[in-house]
């Protein structure tokens, strides 16, 4: 039972992260010819297309993709409740899918920052198109921190600070994503 639950959680998390990545790429207006955009579209279009016929995107918000991520989160919450038998209150059932989507987004940003840091240490990678895309994706999260924490002898501390802040946020969001809400 535990292995099946882990497998379902992993599949829904990967799908949820791809949906969030797709919505984020949409909001930044990244070219559809970019390989990462094509990858996200190819693996999520089967889910987003039916929803897009009912819900239309508005401005920078890709509402069909966000709705698809919420649907996946609701499905995972229902499966979690049935498989584990954890009591989920009504408030917990409402909060858990939203917290799960937020958790996926935070984990996606965390992994993006880790990959960005590793690639920034490699001299040749700084000229790669993927590094430029990764810089575009991570910079909105890192630039506010850079305003308060300057570089020390060319070493940028903002990814470390962001990673710590994201982990603190995860500390509070993970219980909510499991539906553990006390009122």
ABEGO torsion letter per residue (X at the ends): XAAAAAAAAAAAAAAAAAAAAAAAAAAAGBBAABAAAAAAAAAAAAAAAAAAAABBBBEABBAAAAAAAAAAAAAAAAAAAAAAGBBBBAAAAAAAAAAAAAAAAAAAAAAAAAAAAAAAABAAAAABAAAAAAAAAAAAAAAAAAAABBBBGGBBAAAAAAAAAAAAAAAAAAAAAAGBBBX
